Amino acid sequence: MRRDFVSIFHFRSEKVQGNQRMTDEADKRGQLIRHLENALALADEIEDGETGFLIERALDEARSRQFRLTG
């Protein structure tokens, strides 16, 4: 099973009133990433390279949206 490129990025902030929406969004994005990682593991188990490739692209997109620059 290919796991060398899979890293888990799950950062949680304290749930305070002002940050509630941001925290909920971060939690949901973390759940999405975990589901995609599980789907990728299944695709690898059944040796479905095309589906695995598409899941990897979805993982890249989900992870890139997890970190946003503020300024």
Backbone as CSV, one residue per row, in Angstrom:
resi,resn,N_x,N_y,N_z,CA_x,CA_y,CA_z,C_x,C_y,C_z
1,MET,0.837,-1.172,0.000,0.000,0.000,0.000,0.890,1.246,0.000
2,ARG,0.545,2.222,-0.853,1.299,3.470,-0.924,0.858,4.394,0.196
3,ARG,1.760,4.711,1.114,1.424,5.645,2.182,2.505,6.716,2.337
4,ASP,3.529,6.693,1.480,4.648,7.616,1.649,4.241,9.069,1.430
5,PHE,3.255,9.336,0.582,2.868,10.700,0.288,1.736,11.185,1.186
6,VAL,1.189,10.291,1.978,0.037,10.657,2.802,0.524,11.226,4.127
7,SER,0.171,12.459,4.362,0.437,13.095,5.643,-0.883,13.572,6.208
8,ILE,-1.012,13.487,7.477,-2.261,13.935,8.091,-2.040,15.323,8.674
9,PHE,-2.812,16.273,8.172,-2.772,17.639,8.661,-4.080,17.892,9.373
10,HIS,-4.049,17.848,10.663,-5.285,18.102,11.396,-4.954,19.044,12.541
11,PHE,-5.298,20.276,12.357,-5.044,21.290,13.360,-6.367,21.728,13.941
12,ARG,-6.449,21.800,15.244,-7.673,22.223,15.900,-7.393,23.490,16.686
13,SER,-8.306,24.400,16.609,-8.208,25.585,17.439,-9.267,25.475,18.518
14,GLU,-9.084,26.214,19.581,-10.068,26.185,20.646,-11.392,26.716,20.133
15,LYS,-12.461,26.117,20.602,-13.783,26.553,20.163,-14.253,27.698,21.056
16,VAL,-14.121,28.873,20.533,-14.635,30.056,21.215,-15.652,30.695,20.296
17,GLN,-16.506,31.507,20.861,-17.632,32.064,20.116,-17.224,32.686,18.785
18,GLY,-16.203,33.536,18.770,-15.796,34.216,17.549,-15.198,33.298,16.501
19,ASN,-14.619,32.205,16.920,-13.955,31.292,15.996,-14.783,30.048,15.709
20,GLN,-16.031,30.020,16.152,-16.845,28.810,16.013,-16.986,28.376,14.559
21,ARG,-17.322,29.303,13.663,-17.506,28.949,12.258,-16.210,28.427,11.641
22,MET,-15.098,29.099,11.953,-13.814,28.673,11.413,-13.440,27.288,11.939
23,THR,-13.704,27.047,13.209,-13.374,25.754,13.803,-14.235,24.660,13.197
24,ASP,-15.523,24.927,13.020,-16.407,23.932,12.399,-15.931,23.600,10.988
25,GLU,-15.558,24.626,10.235,-15.081,24.405,8.872,-13.793,23.588,8.871
26,ALA,-12.888,23.893,9.790,-11.625,23.150,9.881,-11.878,21.699,10.272
27,ASP,-12.809,21.477,11.197,-13.142,20.109,11.600,-13.716,19.323,10.422
28,LYS,-14.609,19.952,9.679,-15.216,19.277,8.523,-14.182,19.003,7.439
29,ARG,-13.265,19.946,7.224,-12.222,19.723,6.226,-11.316,18.578,6.670
30,GLY,-11.025,18.503,7.960,-10.234,17.385,8.485,-10.930,16.055,8.277
31,GLN,-12.248,16.022,8.488,-13.023,14.807,8.249,-12.980,14.424,6.769
32,LEU,-13.123,15.417,5.908,-13.074,15.171,4.464,-11.737,14.550,4.069
33,ILE,-10.660,15.104,4.588,-9.322,14.598,4.271,-9.168,13.160,4.759
34,ARG,-9.646,12.875,5.968,-9.547,11.499,6.488,-10.352,10.526,5.623
35,HIS,-11.533,10.928,5.180,-12.339,10.062,4.312,-11.628,9.800,2.986
36,LEU,-11.035,10.838,2.429,-10.308,10.673,1.169,-9.091,9.767,1.349
37,GLU,-8.405,9.897,2.477,-7.257,9.026,2.749,-7.700,7.570,2.860
38,ASN,-8.844,7.344,3.509,-9.376,5.976,3.607,-9.773,5.446,2.231
39,ALA,-10.381,6.305,1.417,-10.764,5.902,0.064,-9.526,5.562,-0.767
40,LEU,-8.474,6.333,-0.597,-7.234,6.059,-1.322,-6.643,4.716,-0.910
41,ALA,-6.697,4.421,0.380,-6.192,3.134,0.860,-6.991,1.987,0.235
42,LEU,-8.296,2.147,0.127,-9.121,1.110,-0.503,-8.795,0.959,-1.986
43,ALA,-8.624,2.079,-2.665,-8.264,2.024,-4.086,-6.929,1.312,-4.270
44,ASP,-5.991,1.553,-3.363,-4.693,0.870,-3.436,-4.840,-0.629,-3.197
45,GLU,-5.713,-1.000,-2.240,-5.910,-2.421,-1.936,-6.454,-3.187,-3.130
46,ILE,-7.349,-2.566,-3.873,-7.917,-3.270,-5.028,-7.156,-2.952,-6.313
47,GLU,-6.045,-2.236,-6.163,-5.154,-1.898,-7.273,-5.876,-1.171,-8.401
48,ASP,-6.672,-0.178,-8.009,-7.387,0.660,-8.977,-6.622,1.973,-9.113
49,GLY,-5.655,1.969,-10.000,-4.760,3.113,-10.164,-5.448,4.380,-10.630
50,GLU,-6.400,4.254,-11.542,-7.078,5.441,-12.062,-7.887,6.139,-10.973
51,THR,-8.629,5.353,-10.192,-9.399,5.929,-9.092,-8.459,6.512,-8.044
52,GLY,-7.373,5.813,-7.765,-6.386,6.315,-6.806,-5.826,7.659,-7.235
53,PHE,-5.557,7.794,-8.516,-5.041,9.059,-9.036,-6.042,10.188,-8.813
54,LEU,-7.309,9.923,-9.093,-8.334,10.951,-8.906,-8.506,11.320,-7.433
55,ILE,-8.418,10.322,-6.562,-8.522,10.591,-5.123,-7.329,11.425,-4.658
56,GLU,-6.133,11.118,-5.174,-4.947,11.915,-4.830,-5.141,13.379,-5.219
57,ARG,-5.723,13.616,-6.381,-5.991,14.998,-6.815,-6.973,15.675,-5.873
58,ALA,-8.007,14.947,-5.462,-8.985,15.505,-4.525,-8.333,15.797,-3.176
59,LEU,-7.443,14.919,-2.738,-6.710,15.146,-1.487,-5.845,16.397,-1.571
60,ASP,-5.148,16.546,-2.683,-4.312,17.737,-2.874,-5.154,19.006,-2.779
61,GLU,-6.307,18.984,-3.420,-7.187,20.158,-3.410,-7.707,20.442,-1.999
62,ALA,-8.141,19.411,-1.308,-8.662,19.590,0.050,-7.577,20.115,0.989
63,ARG,-6.376,19.583,0.859,-5.281,20.039,1.726,-4.858,21.465,1.400
64,SER,-4.883,21.830,0.136,-4.463,23.188,-0.235,-5.439,24.224,0.311
65,ARG,-6.681,23.862,0.450,-7.685,24.793,0.983,-7.673,24.841,2.500
66,GLN,-6.935,23.924,3.116,-6.895,23.877,4.576,-6.087,25.037,5.144
67,PHE,-5.119,25.500,4.384,-4.237,26.561,4.851,-4.418,27.771,3.969
68,ARG,-4.880,28.854,4.527,-5.093,30.085,3.765,-4.262,31.199,4.373
69,LEU,-3.669,31.984,3.503,-2.892,33.120,3.979,-3.826,34.234,4.410
70,THR,-3.508,34.836,5.519,-4.270,35.994,5.966,-3.321,37.163,6.051
71,GLY,-3.819,38.311,5.823,-2.866,39.407,5.845,-3.509,40.674,5.869
